[in-house]
Amino acid sequence: MEPANRFTELVSSIENFGRYLRHKRYSENTIRNYSEAVRLFLSRIQKPPARITNQDLIAYNDALYRKGYSASYQNLVTSGLRLFFKTIHSRDFQVERIQRPRREKKLPNVLSKEEVARLLRLTRNRKHRAMLSLAYGCGLRAGEVLTIRPEDIASQRGLLVVRQGKGKKDRVVPVSAGTIQMLRQYYRDYMPRVWLFEGRQAGEKYSIRSLQMVFRQALRRAGIRKPATLHWLRHSYATHLLEAGTDLRIIQELLGHQSSRTTEIYTHVSNTSIRAVKSPLDTLKL
């Protein structure tokens, strides 16, 4: 096959893969990551898909390991490639023969209550403060903050409906009276049309990249030098609830976790139980 024709075929197959993922309601982030993983693999393997073997996938996975890519990225690539070949080229590779790395078990990073308070207090822009307050005060992911519509807030009941979060599940989380009052003032000032938080154009959703920039600027103003990301606010929400005595099962529901094991990781970063432990050194008579 001529190089130009092969390139056209590969582009077409990746586009078809993207359409399949959208029809299956995969998140835009997953679609982007899987499509890019497939594109990089096909550009480096230099073979038509029909001639690619299981050994090619194994060799590519080994190359990623040697180049120092993370375990999570290796697993993402393997999952994306398997789904691509199965759905677009009707080929089911023996993924179990690919030595997938074990998932790294990292503890979630959190900010202290004092750090969160300082970060929000020094965020003067009303829209920016409202977005960050909801991310922390309701334990929301960045994408969930930006897909809120005004009608999703039941102010009289003190509830927020989070629609189609991770796993395409709806859930309900409580919103404090103070937060609702802040949102009312924000709404009067900005009068959003479709989304609660809109970009420069009316009816246009505020971008995740812009929200991440808002968070980084807030960190600098607050003098917080930790390598924090916006997702730390969600981790902080869960940890602070746990330290306040909230039942782990309730935290699981509020975060929208399918498995309780995902939520249990916050028990490892909660200070309450750790600080209660008395060191055996203190019992020694020195």
Secondary structure as UniProt FT lines:
FT   HELIX           3..23
FT   TURN            24..25
FT   HELIX           28..45
FT   HELIX           49..51
FT   HELIX           54..66
FT   TURN            67..68
FT   HELIX           71..88
FT   HELIX           95..97
FT   HELIX           113..121
FT   HELIX           126..137
FT   TURN            138..139
FT   HELIX           142..146
FT   HELIX           150..152
FT   STRAND          153..154
FT   TURN            155..158
FT   STRAND          159..162
FT   TURN            166..167
FT   STRAND          171..174
FT   HELIX           177..190
FT   TURN            202..203
FT   HELIX           208..222
FT   HELIX           231..243
FT   TURN            244..245
FT   HELIX           248..255
FT   HELIX           260..264
FT   HELIX           265..268
FT   HELIX           271..276
FT   HELIX           280..283
//
